[in-house]
């Protein structure tokens, strides 16, 4: 829209300037031809006697005979006025200090069109006049007599024509610019409407509010919409088959492990290894459930997941009098699966509740480039060594302060699967640990 409007604002004024200039040039040429014809009419009746110009009392063009008619004929020789028409009575041409006429004197046999301003005898200033001067030479018995004929015409008519034409031209150009801008706006709105609808539907799919593109689009976009719908359907089916396969695997391994663990003749080491196998299978299954790379179009309400977790944890830790503070803007969306967000926040909040004395805080912030989850507590915090080792596999909660470490390896893998970042620091506000999860977008 801006590029089209810029084209209109540049192109039409350039056309106006060009047309207006062409019209002024045409008017100038017309005046030049008209005044040249008057010069020839004056020269036709001019005579030279005794090296003096002799003119009839009345000229054929009646405007030369009417005082103040606006059309005047002058003849000068050697920068001195030697004759003027009756219409010039009461006017005085400008002269320099030596009383030489300030009128052009073109080369012999050539004409020149200029402008001049002169005063009347009372000193009142008149408007500009156009002057066409033409130099000729009369042959006499002794020496040739060089004279210049000046035809002076009031340029008020000329200026009025130019002004009227310019006003009309620019008025219609402005009207045309407005009409073209409106037509362009309507045309662009109509032609780009499918693209706007396409963008809105993609946003709805990305937010999880719909699973496919439902609108009918023009041929240029219809193929793209069909391919996207095929991609979305295929991705959903693949995720569903993946989940079903994982559920079948977990179910098929559950019974043999249960039978193995129920054997009474197993040694303590064997039972421990069976428990380890069970934990490893659970861990790997939970890790495999994360499908972040295929869930670009999903949208999960953070408020819904966080509120459920806080209510559940508040009941679990009711005896410990743990206060969980939740701070987040409304309608924030996590672009991923609900199970992943539930496991991520659940592990971090559960660890924080176990480590806290009385206060846990979950803060969610969003910027133009990231979504941030901040979990803080007022516990004893973590040492520098514990911060470095806390995400290592095999580290258990009882190897350092109670509450940190349980499920953190799973949390780390979940964050990595979404190309996020998990950092641990000391909470400035509460004094305990501060876990920050950042997802870039």
Secondary structure as GFF3:
##gff-version 3
##sequence-region A 1 441
A	DSSP	alpha_helix	2	45	.	.	.	ID=ss1
A	DSSP	beta_strand	47	49	.	.	.	ID=ss2
A	DSSP	beta_strand	52	54	.	.	.	ID=ss3
A	DSSP	three_ten_helix	62	65	.	.	.	ID=ss4
A	DSSP	beta_strand	71	77	.	.	.	ID=ss5
A	DSSP	beta_strand	80	84	.	.	.	ID=ss6
A	DSSP	three_ten_helix	86	88	.	.	.	ID=ss7
A	DSSP	beta_strand	91	92	.	.	.	ID=ss8
A	DSSP	beta_strand	111	116	.	.	.	ID=ss9
A	DSSP	beta_strand	119	120	.	.	.	ID=ss10
A	DSSP	beta_strand	129	138	.	.	.	ID=ss11
A	DSSP	beta_strand	145	154	.	.	.	ID=ss12
A	DSSP	alpha_helix	156	206	.	.	.	ID=ss13
A	DSSP	alpha_helix	219	262	.	.	.	ID=ss14
A	DSSP	alpha_helix	268	289	.	.	.	ID=ss15
A	DSSP	three_ten_helix	292	294	.	.	.	ID=ss16
A	DSSP	beta_strand	300	301	.	.	.	ID=ss17
A	DSSP	alpha_helix	302	316	.	.	.	ID=ss18
A	DSSP	beta_strand	323	328	.	.	.	ID=ss19
A	DSSP	beta_strand	333	334	.	.	.	ID=ss20
A	DSSP	alpha_helix	338	355	.	.	.	ID=ss21
A	DSSP	beta_strand	359	366	.	.	.	ID=ss22
A	DSSP	beta_strand	370	377	.	.	.	ID=ss23
A	DSSP	alpha_helix	384	389	.	.	.	ID=ss24
A	DSSP	three_ten_helix	397	399	.	.	.	ID=ss25
A	DSSP	alpha_helix	408	417	.	.	.	ID=ss26
A	DSSP	beta_strand	421	426	.	.	.	ID=ss27
A	DSSP	beta_strand	433	440	.	.	.	ID=ss28
###
